[in-house]
Amino acid sequence: MRIGLDAMGGDYAPLEAVKGALVVKAEMPEIVPVLFGHQDRIVACLKELNAPEDSFEIVHAEEVIDMGEHATKAIAHKKNSSINIGYKHLAEQKIAAFIGAGNTGAMLVGSIFSVKAIDGVQRPTIASLLPKLSGGFGVLVDVGANADCKPEVLNQFAILGSLYAQNVYGINDPKVALLSIGEEKEKGNLLIQAAYPILETNDRIHFVGNVEGRDLFNDKADVIVCDGYTGNIVLKLCESMYYNFSKLGIQHDYLERFNFKQYGGSAILGVNETVIVGHGISKSETFVSMFRLAQDVVNSKLIEKIKQSF
């Protein structure tokens, strides 16, 4: 399976990206990493790591989309960037998936412009995992792709998240809930109140009503739906909790399950090909996890099942 990597994406790129790709090549022979980025810089990293210069297929890209750039403008103007060229290969099906830890907005916009949204999907979304106290995982969607949403969009997030949980993580008949400030149907802001009756009548999901913030890590729901503004706050809160407790010397197996390095990245749900977005501070082990997640999504045939559903 050929999986493309934006080798220039992330705070520690390209060195850490190349390190991760070397681990994948050594330990996961079923995956063939294809690196997109500035060839001279990638080759310099290979030399530094005492790896052969021809370790990978390298697709040269003159330009890099930086973290702070405006996503839409960068995708439109930097045609020779590693992200744009990677997406071109994905659209032409020269690679089975594309992963990167660079500008998240550019990764999202690039996917919409190149491989495009699946017919019927109003807004692609980004899902993340919620470690359950009892073991296993839940899915939180959206976690930052769509700060402002309409009720119909939350309904689609519920379907996408449910398909993701079922097909990639093996959760049978996942329970879907809306994240609100109370369990009662009448609670929540205008968006949640308007979305509730739509999800309640959706026969493609197992809707269980509202859940509160205290329910994120218990078994009340397997898929928790919210707008990207709320979801990103939850995601960053979990991240800071992990780092703060770690700095205090607190160690526990459950706490370690909040370490994003284990999961690599998040899938963009609702586009026509497999795309995985990683954290900007990703290092080699995180890139390895991103390759693994991309492989799992492709093998699950999730994209085909989303197309059938919509």
N, C-alpha and C positions, 0 to 999 in steps of 0.2 A: 504494500500500500504506500503510494507516494503522498507524503504530507508536506506542504509548503510551510516554511517558517520565515517570518519577517525578522531577519537577523539583526536589523538595525533598531528594532523596537524595544524600549525599556531603558531604565536608568543605567544599567550595567552592560548594555549591548555595545559591540557585538560579542565581546568575550564570553559572557555567561551564556548567551544563546548558543554559541559554538560549542561550549563545554557540554551543555545539555544535549545537543545534537550528537556529539561524540558518544555520550553514554547510551543514547537510544540506538545508535548504530551498533554498538558492542553488545547490548543486552536485549534488544528487540529487533531481531533480524527481519521480521515480517514488515517492518516500517522502513521506508526509504526517505530520509529527510532531504528536502530540496530547499536550499538557502537562497533567500532574496536579499540583496544588499550590495554594498560597495565591495567589489571583488578584492581589491588590494587590502582593505581593512580586514576582511574575513580571512584571507590567506595569511596575513600577519598574525592573526590570532591562532591559526593552525600551527604556524611555525613556533609561536610562543609555547604552545601546548605539546610540541614535539610530535605533531600529527602530520601525516602526508598531505601535501597541498591538494591532492586530488581525492581527498576523503569524501567530498560531497559534490553533487552537481550545484554549481553556484550560478545564479542568474543575476547578472550585474545590474545594479540600479544606481544611477548617479545621485539621486536626491533622497533626502530623508524628511519625513514629516515629524517635526518636533512635538514634544508633549504639549506645549502651550499654544500651539497654532490653532486657528479657527478651523474646525474639521471640514466644513463644506468648502471653504475657500482653498484649503490645502489640497483636498482631493481634486478640485477643479483645475488648479494651477500647476500642481506638481505631478505632471503626467508620468515622469520618470522616477517617481518615488518607489521604494521597496513595497509599500502597501499597494499602490496602484498596479504595479507589474505583477505582484503576487495574485491580486484579484483577477487580472487578465488571464493568467494561467488557470485559475480556478474556474472562471467562466468558460474557458475552452476545454475544461475537464482534463487538463494535463496533470493535475494533482487532485487527490480525493478530498482534501481538506486544507484549510489555511489557518494558521495560528500566529498570534503576535501579542506582544506585551507593550506595544507602543500606545500612541494616542487613541484612547477608547472611542472617542467621537469619530475619528477618521476611520477606524475599523468598522464602526457601525454604518456610517455614511457610505463608505466604500463598498460594503456588502450590498447596500440598497441600489447603488448606482451600477454595480457590475453584475452580480448574480441575481439581483432584484428580489423583491418580496414575493412569496408564494401567492398565487391568485387567491383573492379573498381575504388575505391578511392585511389589516389596515396599518398596523405598526409592528414591525419586528421588535422583539423584546430580549432582555438579558436576564437569565435566571442564575440564582446562586443557591448553595446548599445550606441547610440549617441542621447542625448536629443535634440529634435527639438524645435526651438524657437516658432513655431506655435502650439506646443503640439505633443504628441506622440513621437515615437522613430524611429531612423534609426539603421542599423546594420553595424558595421565595422568588416571586416574580411580580413586578419588574424591579431591578436594583439600580436603575440609573439611566436607562436609554430614553425614557419618556417621562419627563418631569410633570407634564400636564396631560391628563387623560380624560376621555369621555367614558361614560358607563359601558358603552358597547365595546370599547377597547379593553376594559378590564375583563369583560366576558371572554374576549378572545385570549387574553393572558391566561385565564383559567383553563381554557382548552389546551393551549400550548404547554402550560406547566404540567397539566395532567398527563399529556402524551409523553412529555420528557421524563416525568417521574416513573411512569409505567414501563416505557421501553428502554430507557438507559439505566435506570436504577432498580428495576424489577419490582416496583410497588404495585401490587394488584389492586385495581379499583381504588385509586388514591382519593382520599377525602380532601375536598377543596373548600377553603374558607376565605372570607374577606377580612383583612386586618382593619380593626375598628377600635373605638374607645369604649365599647360595651358589647355584650353578646346579643342584646335585644335587637330585633329587626329595625327598630326605629332609631337606633343609635348611629353616630357617625356624622361626617360632614355631608354636604349635598351630593358629592360624587358617590360615596358609599351607599347612601340611602337610595340613590337612583339605580345603582348597579345591583343591589340586592335582589329585587324582583326579577331582573333579567337572568341572573345566575340561578335563581330559585326554580325557574322554568326551563332551564337548559338541560335537556335529557342526555347530553353527551358527557356530562360530568357528574360526580357524586358530591353535590353541594351540601355542606353541613352548617352553613350560616356564618355568623361573625365570630372571630376570635380576637383576643386582646394581646397586647405586647407580652404579657406573662405566659402566653400559650405558644410562643415561637418555638420552644424546644421540648414541648410535651407531645402527647399523641393525639391531641384533638383534631389535628389536620395534617395532611401530608403535603399539600400544596397551599401556600398562603399568598393571596393576591393583593397587590397594592399598586399605587402609582409609583413611578420611578423616583420621585422626590422623597417620598416616605421610605421606600425600599433602600435607597442609597444611604440614608441616615442610619437605618438599622444595620446595614452592612458595615459601615464605618465604625459604628458603636461596638459591634462584635469584634472587629479588628483591634480597636483600641483597648478593649477589655482584655484580649489575649496578650497584647504587648505589655500592658500595665501590670497584670498579674505575673507575667514572666520576669519583668524587671524586679518585682518584689520577691522573687525566688520561689513563688508558689508553683508547684508541679503536681499535675494530675493527668491521668490518661484522658479524661473528658476534656480538660482544658486544651490539651494538645490537638484535639480534633477541630479546634478553631484556627489552627495554623494553615493559612491559605496555601502554603507550599505543597501540602499533600494533595491538593485538588487541581492545582495549576491554573485553571481559569474557569470562565463561564461561557456557556454556549449562547450564541445569538440565535434565538428561535424565531422562525417565520420567514427565513430566506431560503433560496433554492439550493444552497450547498452548505456543507458543514464548515462553520467558522467558530473559532474559540478565541476569546479575548482574555489575556492574562493581566496580572497586576504590574504596574510600572516598575516596582522594585524587585521583580522576579530575578532569581538566580538560577543556576544550572538545574537544581533538583526540581524547581518549579516548571521549567521548560520541559523536563522529562514527563512530568505529570500532565502537562498540556498535550503533548504528543499522545499519551495514553488515553486521555479523555476524547481527543479527536478520533482515535481509532475506535473507541467504544461507541461513539455516536454514529460513525459510518457503519459499523457492523450491525448496529441495532436497526438500521434502515429507518431511522426516525424521520428523515426528510420526506421519504415516500409516504409514511403514515400520516404526516401532517398534511401533505397534499391531498390524500384521500379524504381526510377529515373535513378539509375546507372546500 
